[in-house]
Amino acid sequence: MPPSADFVRDDPSRSFIGVLQKIDAAAGEQGLSVAEIVDQLDERAFGLLILLLTLPCLVPGLPGAQIIAIPIFLLAVQVLIDRPEPWLPGWFLRMRVKKGWIASIAGFADKRLRWTETFARPRLRFFASGWGERISALIMALAAITVMLPITNTVPSVALTLLSVGLIERDGVFTLLGSLVALAWLTLLAILVAGLVLGAGFAVELIAQHAPWLRDWFGG
């Protein structure tokens, strides 16, 4: 099916924060269904949807982050296979998002992410379009999988935020930064898993040598 005019994913000229504020303004007391939110999105629907879903996951230990990570993963896979329009399961599209949650997301974006619209701009587009976009989407899918793990949502959500802003604004610098954060996190998790398989001492020694800050973080 050819892409419709509503889903041309290459127009970074419009403010994504403005889009989130528009969604907030459209929400009544009953909030909006996910389907109604999707209808409010502009040409950059994939990146905006991933960003919209990722922002709540920045909260450490957020209850329900594992569920939110499922549509993030599905959207990232769709970008990877170059699907022209976003698809989400019917049960998810029918879910209603409370007005307070929508307002919180829009307010957070306005206060905390306004700087991204100051610094992000189309550059190094090779890393944010074409094959660069697909590689970024693969990394986003892997990061979304780690959000599904218990108490591991914040760091991969930072990576997903940077990556989605990079795709929205066609900024290769942001996609590269997000990719580095995600790959570092995936490497760390791989080391911890290897430690469980090969023995806890292996992981503790490796972290003590190369990432002592992580040991201090966990109070080790």
C-alpha positions as CSV (number, residue, x, y, z in Angstrom):
1,M,0.0,0.0,0.0
2,P,1.5,3.4,-0.9
3,P,2.2,5.8,1.9
4,S,-0.5,8.4,2.4
5,A,0.2,12.1,2.5
6,D,-0.4,12.1,6.2
7,F,2.5,9.8,6.9
8,V,5.4,11.3,4.9
9,R,8.2,10.9,7.5
10,D,10.6,13.6,6.5
11,D,9.4,17.0,7.6
12,P,11.4,18.2,10.6
13,S,10.3,21.8,10.2
14,R,7.3,21.5,12.6
15,S,7.7,21.5,16.4
16,F,7.1,18.1,17.9
17,I,6.5,19.8,21.3
18,G,3.8,21.8,19.5
19,V,2.3,18.5,18.4
20,L,2.2,17.2,21.9
21,Q,0.6,20.4,23.2
22,K,-2.0,20.1,20.4
23,I,-2.8,16.6,21.7
24,D,-3.1,17.9,25.2
25,A,-5.5,20.7,24.0
26,A,-7.6,18.1,22.2
27,A,-8.0,15.9,25.3
28,G,-11.2,16.3,27.2
29,E,-11.9,15.3,30.8
30,Q,-12.1,11.7,29.7
31,G,-8.7,11.9,28.0
32,L,-8.1,10.3,24.6
33,S,-7.9,6.8,23.2
34,V,-4.5,5.9,21.6
35,A,-6.3,5.8,18.2
36,E,-7.4,9.4,18.8
37,I,-3.9,10.4,19.7
38,V,-2.5,8.8,16.5
39,D,-5.0,10.8,14.5
40,Q,-3.5,14.0,15.9
41,L,0.0,13.2,14.8
42,D,1.6,14.8,11.8
43,E,3.9,13.5,9.1
44,R,6.5,12.1,11.6
45,A,4.1,9.7,13.2
46,F,6.6,6.9,13.8
47,G,9.1,9.1,15.7
48,L,6.4,11.0,17.5
49,L,4.6,7.9,18.6
50,I,7.9,6.3,19.9
51,L,8.8,9.5,21.7
52,L,5.3,9.9,23.2
53,L,5.4,6.3,24.5
54,T,9.0,6.6,25.7
55,L,8.6,9.8,27.9
56,P,6.7,8.1,30.7
57,C,9.3,5.3,30.8
58,L,12.0,7.7,31.8
59,V,10.6,7.5,35.4
60,P,12.7,4.9,37.2
61,G,10.8,1.7,38.0
62,L,7.6,3.0,36.3
63,P,4.8,0.4,36.8
64,G,3.5,-0.7,33.4
65,A,6.7,0.3,31.5
66,Q,7.0,-3.3,30.4
67,I,3.6,-3.0,28.7
68,I,4.4,0.3,27.1
69,A,7.6,-1.2,25.7
70,I,5.6,-3.6,23.5
71,P,4.2,-1.0,21.1
72,I,7.6,0.8,21.1
73,F,9.2,-2.4,19.9
74,L,6.4,-2.9,17.3
75,L,6.9,0.6,16.0
76,A,10.7,0.3,15.8
77,V,10.3,-3.0,13.9
78,Q,7.9,-1.2,11.4
79,V,10.5,1.5,10.8
80,L,13.1,-1.2,10.3
81,I,11.1,-2.9,7.6
82,D,10.1,0.5,6.1
83,R,6.4,0.2,6.7
84,P,4.7,3.4,5.3
85,E,2.1,3.8,8.1
86,P,2.2,2.9,11.8
87,W,0.2,-0.1,12.9
88,L,-0.7,-0.9,16.5
89,P,-2.8,-3.7,17.9
90,G,-6.5,-3.0,18.2
91,W,-6.5,-3.5,22.0
92,F,-3.8,-0.9,22.4
93,L,-5.5,1.6,20.1
94,R,-8.7,1.3,22.2
95,M,-6.9,2.0,25.5
96,R,-7.7,5.4,26.9
97,V,-5.0,7.8,28.2
98,K,-6.0,10.0,31.1
99,K,-6.0,13.8,30.6
100,G,-3.6,14.2,33.5
101,W,-1.1,11.8,31.9
102,I,-1.3,13.6,28.5
103,A,-0.9,17.0,30.2
104,S,2.1,15.7,32.2
105,I,3.8,14.4,29.1
106,A,3.2,17.6,27.2
107,G,4.5,19.7,30.2
108,F,7.5,17.5,30.6
109,A,8.4,17.9,26.9
110,D,8.0,21.6,27.1
111,K,10.1,22.0,30.2
112,R,12.7,19.3,29.7
113,L,13.0,18.8,25.9
114,R,12.7,22.3,24.6
115,W,16.5,22.3,24.3
116,T,16.4,19.5,21.7
117,E,14.5,21.8,19.3
118,T,17.2,24.4,19.8
119,F,20.1,22.1,19.1
120,A,18.5,19.4,16.8
121,R,18.4,20.2,13.1
122,P,18.8,18.2,9.9
123,R,22.5,17.1,9.7
124,L,24.5,14.0,9.1
125,R,21.2,12.7,7.5
126,F,22.9,9.5,6.5
127,F,22.5,8.4,10.2
128,A,18.9,9.4,10.4
129,S,17.4,8.3,7.1
130,G,17.6,5.4,4.7
131,W,19.9,2.6,6.0
132,G,20.9,4.9,9.0
133,E,17.2,5.1,10.0
134,R,16.9,1.3,9.7
135,I,20.0,0.7,11.9
136,S,18.6,3.2,14.4
137,A,15.3,1.3,14.4
138,L,17.1,-2.0,15.1
139,I,18.8,-0.4,18.0
140,M,15.5,1.0,19.2
141,A,13.9,-2.4,19.0
142,L,16.7,-3.9,21.1
143,A,16.5,-1.0,23.6
144,A,12.7,-1.5,23.9
145,I,13.3,-5.2,24.8
146,T,15.4,-4.1,27.7
147,V,12.7,-1.7,28.9
148,M,10.6,-4.9,29.4
149,L,13.0,-6.2,32.0
150,P,12.3,-5.3,35.7
151,I,13.7,-2.0,36.9
152,T,15.8,-1.3,33.7
153,N,13.6,1.2,32.0
154,T,15.3,4.6,32.5
155,V,18.6,4.2,30.7
156,P,17.2,2.6,27.5
157,S,14.4,5.2,27.6
158,V,17.0,7.9,27.5
159,A,18.5,6.2,24.4
160,L,15.0,5.9,22.9
161,T,14.3,9.6,23.5
162,L,17.5,10.7,21.8
163,L,16.9,8.3,18.9
164,S,13.3,9.3,18.3
165,V,14.2,13.0,18.4
166,G,17.0,12.3,15.9
167,L,14.5,10.6,13.6
168,I,11.9,13.3,14.0
169,E,14.4,16.1,13.3
170,R,16.5,14.1,10.8
171,D,19.5,14.8,13.1
172,G,22.2,12.2,12.8
173,V,24.0,13.5,15.8
174,F,21.1,12.7,18.1
175,T,20.7,9.2,16.5
176,L,24.4,8.5,17.0
177,L,24.2,9.7,20.7
178,G,21.1,7.6,21.3
179,S,22.8,4.6,19.6
180,L,25.9,4.9,21.8
181,V,23.8,5.1,25.0
182,A,21.7,2.1,23.9
183,L,24.7,0.0,22.8
184,A,26.6,0.8,26.0
185,W,23.5,-0.3,28.0
186,L,23.1,-3.5,26.0
187,T,26.8,-4.3,26.5
188,L,26.5,-3.8,30.2
189,L,23.5,-6.1,30.4
190,A,25.3,-8.7,28.3
191,I,28.2,-8.6,30.8
192,L,25.8,-9.0,33.7
193,V,24.2,-12.0,32.0
194,A,27.6,-13.5,31.2
195,G,28.4,-13.0,34.9
196,L,25.4,-15.1,35.9
197,V,26.4,-17.8,33.4
198,L,30.1,-17.8,34.1
199,G,30.0,-16.9,37.8
200,A,29.1,-13.7,39.7
201,G,32.8,-13.1,40.4
202,F,33.5,-12.5,36.7
203,A,30.9,-9.7,36.5
204,V,31.9,-8.1,39.7
205,E,35.6,-8.0,38.7
206,L,34.8,-6.7,35.2
207,I,32.6,-3.9,36.6
208,A,35.2,-3.0,39.3
209,Q,37.8,-2.6,36.6
210,H,35.8,-0.8,33.9
211,A,32.7,0.7,35.5
212,P,33.3,1.2,39.2
213,W,30.5,3.9,39.2
214,L,28.0,1.1,38.5
215,R,29.1,-0.8,41.6
216,D,28.7,2.4,43.7
217,W,25.3,2.9,42.1
218,F,24.1,-0.4,43.5
219,G,25.7,0.2,46.8
220,G,28.4,-2.5,46.3
